[in-house]
Amino acid sequence: MAPRFLTLADVSEILNISAPQAYALVRSGDLPAIQIGGRMQWRVEASELERYIERMYAETRARNAQGAVSDGTV
C-alpha cells in the first residue's frame, strides 16, 4: 500500500526538482499541503500531488495548442 502522505523530499524526487522548488510550490498554494507534528513538517497528500501533475499536463496541452510550448532548446 502506497503512503497517503509524502514529505517534500518525496515530492522533490517524484517531480525531479529541488527541495526549495517543492517548498515554493507549497508556499505559493500551487501544491496543497499540511503541516503536522511538533516540528510542523510539511506533508503532501499523494492524491494532491497527482492532481497537481494532471493540472500541469492540462496547462502544457493548452500552451501546446496555442503554439507556446518550448522544446527546451535555445
Secondary structure by P-SEA (a helix, b strand, c coil): cccccccaaaaaaaacccaaaaaaaaaaccbbbbbbcccbbbbbcaaaaaaaaaaaaaaaaaaaaacccccccc
